[in-house]
Amino acid sequence: MNAQEVQRRIEAGMPGARVVVRSDDDTHFEALVVAPQFAGKRAIARHQLVYATLGHAVGREIHALSIDALTPEEWSTRGGQG
């Protein structure tokens, strides 16, 4: 599993999301996910949506995943584009 595969899985499971995934070792990952599906949801629910896209890979090929889960409005407020 590499960062591109993690990114592809999240994008496939969350249509319309903007996703950037980084990893230095292909087992520990950092993901920025900007998605309208997060609107009105608390952080834990947002993370659960992301984890659901990765299925059983979490805890196996993916040993650790740090998630920054934002709505498009929150991303824009932080200075992100679009």
C-alpha atoms as an extended CHARMM CRD file, in Angstrom:
* protein
*
        82  EXT
         1         1  MET       CA              0.0000000000        0.0000000000        0.0000000000  PROA      1               0.0000000000
         2         2  ASN       CA              1.3500000000        3.4170000000       -0.8900000000  PROA      2               0.0000000000
         3         3  ALA       CA              0.0920000000        6.9810000000       -0.5640000000  PROA      3               0.0000000000
         4         4  GLN       CA             -1.3640000000        7.0080000000       -4.0810000000  PROA      4               0.0000000000
         5         5  GLU       CA             -3.4030000000        3.8540000000       -3.4140000000  PROA      5               0.0000000000
         6         6  VAL       CA             -4.7250000000        5.2400000000       -0.1180000000  PROA      6               0.0000000000
         7         7  GLN       CA             -5.6550000000        8.4600000000       -1.9100000000  PROA      7               0.0000000000
         8         8  ARG       CA             -7.3660000000        6.5520000000       -4.7230000000  PROA      8               0.0000000000
         9         9  ARG       CA             -9.4400000000        4.5050000000       -2.2560000000  PROA      9               0.0000000000
        10        10  ILE       CA            -10.5750000000        7.5630000000       -0.3180000000  PROA      10              0.0000000000
        11        11  GLU       CA            -11.4960000000        9.3970000000       -3.5390000000  PROA      11              0.0000000000
        12        12  ALA       CA            -13.4270000000        6.3650000000       -4.8120000000  PROA      12              0.0000000000
        13        13  GLY       CA            -15.3660000000        6.0900000000       -1.5660000000  PROA      13              0.0000000000
        14        14  MET       CA            -16.0460000000        9.8000000000       -1.2080000000  PROA      14              0.0000000000
        15        15  PRO       CA            -17.0220000000       11.2030000000       -4.6160000000  PROA      15              0.0000000000
        16        16  GLY       CA            -16.2080000000       14.8800000000       -4.9890000000  PROA      16              0.0000000000
        17        17  ALA       CA            -13.6490000000       14.9060000000       -2.1710000000  PROA      17              0.0000000000
        18        18  ARG       CA            -10.2570000000       16.5620000000       -2.5420000000  PROA      18              0.0000000000
        19        19  VAL       CA             -7.6620000000       14.2260000000       -1.0910000000  PROA      19              0.0000000000
        20        20  VAL       CA             -3.9280000000       14.5160000000       -0.4830000000  PROA      20              0.0000000000
        21        21  VAL       CA             -2.1020000000       11.6230000000        1.1700000000  PROA      21              0.0000000000
        22        22  ARG       CA              1.5300000000       11.5400000000        2.2460000000  PROA      22              0.0000000000
        23        23  SER       CA              3.7250000000        8.7970000000        3.6500000000  PROA      23              0.0000000000
        24        24  ASP       CA              7.4250000000        8.4010000000        4.3080000000  PROA      24              0.0000000000
        25        25  ASP       CA              7.3100000000        4.6270000000        4.7980000000  PROA      25              0.0000000000
        26        26  ASP       CA              4.1020000000        3.3000000000        3.1440000000  PROA      26              0.0000000000
        27        27  THR       CA              2.6660000000        2.1830000000        6.4920000000  PROA      27              0.0000000000
        28        28  HSD       CA              2.1450000000        5.5020000000        8.3190000000  PROA      28              0.0000000000
        29        29  PHE       CA              0.0070000000        8.0030000000        6.4130000000  PROA      29              0.0000000000
        30        30  GLU       CA             -1.2300000000       11.5750000000        6.6850000000  PROA      30              0.0000000000
        31        31  ALA       CA             -4.3980000000       12.4660000000        4.8030000000  PROA      31              0.0000000000
        32        32  LEU       CA             -6.0200000000       15.8040000000        4.0930000000  PROA      32              0.0000000000
        33        33  VAL       CA             -9.6000000000       15.1950000000        3.0160000000  PROA      33              0.0000000000
        34        34  VAL       CA            -11.8450000000       18.0890000000        2.0050000000  PROA      34              0.0000000000
        35        35  ALA       CA            -15.3730000000       16.8730000000        1.3910000000  PROA      35              0.0000000000
        36        36  PRO       CA            -18.9070000000       18.2290000000        1.4960000000  PROA      36              0.0000000000
        37        37  GLN       CA            -19.9630000000       14.9570000000        3.1690000000  PROA      37              0.0000000000
        38        38  PHE       CA            -18.3840000000       16.2590000000        6.3990000000  PROA      38              0.0000000000
        39        39  ALA       CA            -20.8760000000       19.1240000000        6.8080000000  PROA      39              0.0000000000
        40        40  GLY       CA            -22.6210000000       18.9730000000       10.1770000000  PROA      40              0.0000000000
        41        41  LYS       CA            -20.5160000000       16.0460000000       11.4050000000  PROA      41              0.0000000000
        42        42  ARG       CA            -18.1830000000       15.9050000000       14.3890000000  PROA      42              0.0000000000
        43        43  ALA       CA            -14.5400000000       14.9140000000       13.9740000000  PROA      43              0.0000000000
        44        44  ILE       CA            -15.1060000000       11.2750000000       14.9380000000  PROA      44              0.0000000000
        45        45  ALA       CA            -17.8950000000       10.8470000000       12.3650000000  PROA      45              0.0000000000
        46        46  ARG       CA            -15.6910000000       12.4600000000        9.7170000000  PROA      46              0.0000000000
        47        47  HSD       CA            -12.8520000000       10.0640000000       10.5010000000  PROA      47              0.0000000000
        48        48  GLN       CA            -15.2360000000        7.1030000000       10.4000000000  PROA      48              0.0000000000
        49        49  LEU       CA            -16.2920000000        8.1120000000        6.8770000000  PROA      49              0.0000000000
        50        50  VAL       CA            -12.6630000000        8.1140000000        5.7820000000  PROA      50              0.0000000000
        51        51  TYR       CA            -11.8570000000        4.8190000000        7.5300000000  PROA      51              0.0000000000
        52        52  ALA       CA            -14.8720000000        3.2070000000        5.8410000000  PROA      52              0.0000000000
        53        53  THR       CA            -13.3200000000        3.9050000000        2.4270000000  PROA      53              0.0000000000
        54        54  LEU       CA            -10.1930000000        1.9640000000        3.4000000000  PROA      54              0.0000000000
        55        55  GLY       CA            -11.8580000000       -1.1130000000        4.8560000000  PROA      55              0.0000000000
        56        56  HSD       CA             -9.6250000000       -3.8440000000        6.2710000000  PROA      56              0.0000000000
        57        57  ALA       CA             -6.4370000000       -2.1170000000        5.0940000000  PROA      57              0.0000000000
        58        58  VAL       CA             -6.5500000000       -0.0600000000        8.3020000000  PROA      58              0.0000000000
        59        59  GLY       CA             -4.6230000000       -2.0210000000       10.8960000000  PROA      59              0.0000000000
        60        60  ARG       CA             -3.0060000000       -4.1800000000        8.2480000000  PROA      60              0.0000000000
        61        61  GLU       CA             -1.2160000000       -2.3900000000        5.3960000000  PROA      61              0.0000000000
        62        62  ILE       CA             -2.0740000000        0.9440000000        7.0100000000  PROA      62              0.0000000000
        63        63  HSD       CA             -0.5540000000        0.9270000000       10.4920000000  PROA      63              0.0000000000
        64        64  ALA       CA             -1.3450000000        4.5620000000       11.2690000000  PROA      64              0.0000000000
        65        65  LEU       CA             -3.4620000000        7.2200000000        9.5860000000  PROA      65              0.0000000000
        66        66  SER       CA             -3.5710000000       10.8580000000       10.6280000000  PROA      66              0.0000000000
        67        67  ILE       CA             -6.6270000000       12.5800000000        9.1340000000  PROA      67              0.0000000000
        68        68  ASP       CA             -7.3800000000       16.2630000000        8.6830000000  PROA      68              0.0000000000
        69        69  ALA       CA            -11.0460000000       16.1810000000        7.6200000000  PROA      69              0.0000000000
        70        70  LEU       CA            -12.5540000000       19.4940000000        6.5310000000  PROA      70              0.0000000000
        71        71  THR       CA            -15.6000000000       20.7790000000        4.7050000000  PROA      71              0.0000000000
        72        72  PRO       CA            -14.8800000000       22.9420000000        1.6490000000  PROA      72              0.0000000000
        73        73  GLU       CA            -15.9020000000       25.9970000000        3.6930000000  PROA      73              0.0000000000
        74        74  GLU       CA            -13.4710000000       25.1300000000        6.4990000000  PROA      74              0.0000000000
        75        75  TRP       CA            -10.7090000000       24.5460000000        3.9500000000  PROA      75              0.0000000000
        76        76  SER       CA            -11.4080000000       27.9140000000        2.3750000000  PROA      76              0.0000000000
        77        77  THR       CA            -11.3020000000       29.5960000000        5.7950000000  PROA      77              0.0000000000
        78        78  ARG       CA             -7.8560000000       28.0700000000        6.3840000000  PROA      78              0.0000000000
        79        79  GLY       CA             -6.6510000000       29.5890000000        3.1550000000  PROA      79              0.0000000000
        80        80  GLY       CA             -7.1030000000       26.5790000000        0.8890000000  PROA      80              0.0000000000
        81        81  GLN       CA             -8.1470000000       26.9140000000       -2.7100000000  PROA      81              0.0000000000
        82        82  GLY       CA            -11.7220000000       26.1520000000       -3.7810000000  PROA      82              0.0000000000
